[in-house]
């Protein structure tokens, strides 16, 4: 069992969790450094690597037959920590990357993540699993793309004009997909609550 705990797929998940405080440090550095661009690019680099591990940890666990209980538990936690941290940081940063009406998109995404976590826990007690749908995978992809553009933010605008605007547009698309997939989970949970 110990070998499963320290398998490569699980190590990738642990790495994704460790990426979260590193991204936070980059945002604190942004306030301390004269040039904020370095901190933005560093945060983006860490985020991109962490996002790639999200694909590979599950894929490798399946093809190498190294799935484990700790991996199943930590994988969604790592995803939610990464997404929630980035959204909160960009809403609170000095550049106000996410501000005004766009805060609602971030709130929708955060609320859905909390709702789905609670539903999954409830359904797990009933021994009911809700499979991840194709549209939920699209939601995750769009969400990660949105966060990547927004992490680049003002630094990215200097390289690719409207980087921040692209990120905000993708964030709203992710929020809409989030509501749709969240409704699917809620419907599945409600069905089992009513049946009970």
PyMOL commands that set and color helices and strands:
alter all, ss='L'
color gray80, all
select helices_A, chain A and resi 2-5+8-32+37-63+69-92+102-125+134-159+163-195
alter helices_A, ss='H'
color red, helices_A
deselect
rebuild
show_as cartoon
